[in-house]
Amino acid sequence: MKTLLLALGLATALTGPVLAQEKLKIGATVYGLNAEFMQIWTAALQKHPAVQNGEVEVTVFDGRYDALVQQEQFNTMITQQYDAIIFVPMDIEAGAAPVQAAVDAGIPVVGSNARVNSDLLTSYVGSNDVEAGELEAKAVLDKMGCKGNVVIIEGPIGQSGQIQRLEGNEKALAACPDVKVLQQQTANWSRAEAQTLMENWLTSNPGQIQGVIGQNDEMALGAIEAIKAAGLDVNDFAIAGIDGVTDAINAVKAGEMASILQDANAQAQGALDVAIKAVKADYEPQSAIWNQYPSMKWEDGKAKTYLVPWTPVTTENADELLKSRQ
């Protein structure tokens, strides 16, 4: 009996560390977790089959909308020898240095949702923000009949979403030379900041604003709250945002705005599949998103860019999208 127990003890001692080593440790640093979109992205990461079945342990770090905080989080993950890092950067330029440090330490980095100006990423899994910027601006301009005045509420200056969505906004505006941009300023993806901004603009430009281009839904929703607080009719304005967050989908149903769904689930789970593949050569993707978007080919996890398609939110698909959040 003692021999058997000794043998079992040895077996446990020998296999325990081996099994522990097999569980991959992957970290994700995201620019901030205050708003719904990145909360959906984070939840999707934790629901990935490889996390649910125990193959991978994922730790998500809140970057608190600060590039320096994200750099410190990279240092932590490098020191603790994470197997791979998923990066949703706050700043397109400042994010390059921590990527370099991780790659120098032999840790692969996969970008997701927001871009960083580095060619050292293993891959990028996101969506085409220039396309989204053009689509949302076109929705506003079409409702305005390509005439009148608009305001643009921008994301954080220097983040790729702000840069690329503005490029798309301007592309659509170029097709409507009779439309004037009255005001243009950042509200840092924040509903509250956008509401304050819009309140000020309504006061300083009374009766002159016909359209609102919000570079995300939170800011478009903030503009709607400001319009209502001023006692104005939301239906007199053309308003659009990007992301397809829950309140925006409901606002589309109410006819108050236009929105385009950015699939946080596909971006997060796709990034994790690619990150695991960068560590385990024989890994096959486990997320259902590759079947959901057949145009986004797996390519053995080695493509430099994976673009998740946009889905315009409509009154027809709004309830289905809301149901998927439950």
Secondary structure as the mmCIF struct_conf table of DSSP 4:
data_model
#
loop_
_struct_conf.conf_type_id
_struct_conf.id
_struct_conf.beg_label_comp_id
_struct_conf.beg_label_asym_id
_struct_conf.beg_label_seq_id
_struct_conf.end_label_comp_id
_struct_conf.end_label_asym_id
_struct_conf.end_label_seq_id
HELX_RH_AL_P HELX_RH_AL_P1 LYS A 2 GLU A 22
BEND BEND1 LYS A 23 LYS A 23
STRN STRN1 LEU A 24 VAL A 30
BEND BEND2 TYR A 31 TYR A 31
BEND BEND3 ASN A 34 ALA A 35
HELX_RH_AL_P HELX_RH_AL_P2 GLU A 36 GLN A 46
TURN_TY1_P TURN_TY1_P1 LYS A 47 LYS A 47
BEND BEND4 HIS A 48 HIS A 48
HELX_RH_AL_P HELX_RH_AL_P3 PRO A 49 GLN A 52
TURN_TY1_P TURN_TY1_P2 ASN A 53 GLY A 54
BEND BEND5 GLU A 55 GLU A 55
STRN STRN2 VAL A 56 ASP A 62
TURN_TY1_P TURN_TY1_P3 ARG A 64 TYR A 65
HELX_RH_AL_P HELX_RH_AL_P4 ALA A 67 THR A 79
TURN_TY1_P TURN_TY1_P4 GLN A 80 GLN A 81
BEND BEND6 ASP A 83 ASP A 83
STRN STRN3 ALA A 84 VAL A 88
BEND BEND7 MET A 90 MET A 90
TURN_TY1_P TURN_TY1_P5 ILE A 92 GLY A 95
HELX_RH_AL_P HELX_RH_AL_P5 ALA A 96 ASP A 104
TURN_TY1_P TURN_TY1_P6 ALA A 105 GLY A 106
STRN STRN4 VAL A 109 SER A 112
BEND BEND8 ASN A 113 ALA A 114
BEND BEND9 ASN A 117 ASN A 117
BEND BEND10 ASP A 119 ASP A 119
BEND BEND11 THR A 122 THR A 122
STRN STRN5 SER A 123 GLY A 126
HELX_RH_AL_P HELX_RH_AL_P6 ASP A 129 MET A 144
TURN_TY1_P TURN_TY1_P7 GLY A 145 CYS A 146
STRN STRN6 GLY A 148 GLU A 154
BEND BEND12 PRO A 156 PRO A 156
TURN_TY1_P TURN_TY1_P8 ILE A 157 GLY A 158
BEND BEND13 GLN A 159 GLN A 159
HELX_RH_AL_P HELX_RH_AL_P7 SER A 160 ALA A 174
TURN_TY1_P TURN_TY1_P9 ALA A 175 ALA A 175
TURN_TY1_P TURN_TY1_P10 PRO A 177 ASP A 178
STRN STRN7 VAL A 179 THR A 186
TURN_TY1_P TURN_TY1_P11 ASN A 188 TRP A 189
HELX_RH_AL_P HELX_RH_AL_P8 ARG A 191 SER A 204
BEND BEND14 ASN A 205 ASN A 205
TURN_TY1_P TURN_TY1_P12 PRO A 206 GLN A 208
STRN STRN8 GLY A 211 GLY A 214
BEND BEND15 GLN A 215 ASN A 216
HELX_RH_AL_P HELX_RH_AL_P9 ASP A 217 ALA A 229
TURN_TY1_P TURN_TY1_P13 ALA A 230 GLY A 231
HELX_RH_3T_P HELX_RH_3T_P1 VAL A 234 ASP A 236
BEND BEND16 PHE A 237 PHE A 237
STRN STRN9 ALA A 238 ASP A 243
HELX_RH_AL_P HELX_RH_AL_P10 THR A 246 LYS A 253
TURN_TY1_P TURN_TY1_P14 ALA A 254 GLY A 255
BEND BEND17 GLU A 256 GLU A 256
STRN STRN10 ALA A 258 LEU A 261
HELX_RH_AL_P HELX_RH_AL_P11 ALA A 264 VAL A 279
TURN_TY1_P TURN_TY1_P15 ALA A 281 ASP A 282
TURN_TY1_P TURN_TY1_P16 ALA A 288 ALA A 288
HELX_RH_AL_P HELX_RH_AL_P12 ILE A 289 GLN A 292
TURN_TY1_P TURN_TY1_P17 PRO A 294 SER A 295
BEND BEND18 MET A 296 MET A 296
HELX_RH_3T_P HELX_RH_3T_P2 GLU A 299 GLY A 301
TURN_TY1_P TURN_TY1_P18 LYS A 302 LYS A 302
BEND BEND19 LYS A 304 LYS A 304
STRN STRN11 THR A 305 LEU A 307
HELX_LH_PP_P HELX_LH_PP_P1 VAL A 308 TRP A 310
STRN STRN12 THR A 311 VAL A 313
TURN_TY1_P TURN_TY1_P19 THR A 315 ASN A 317
HELX_RH_AL_P HELX_RH_AL_P13 ALA A 318 LYS A 323
TURN_TY1_P TURN_TY1_P20 SER A 324 ARG A 325
#
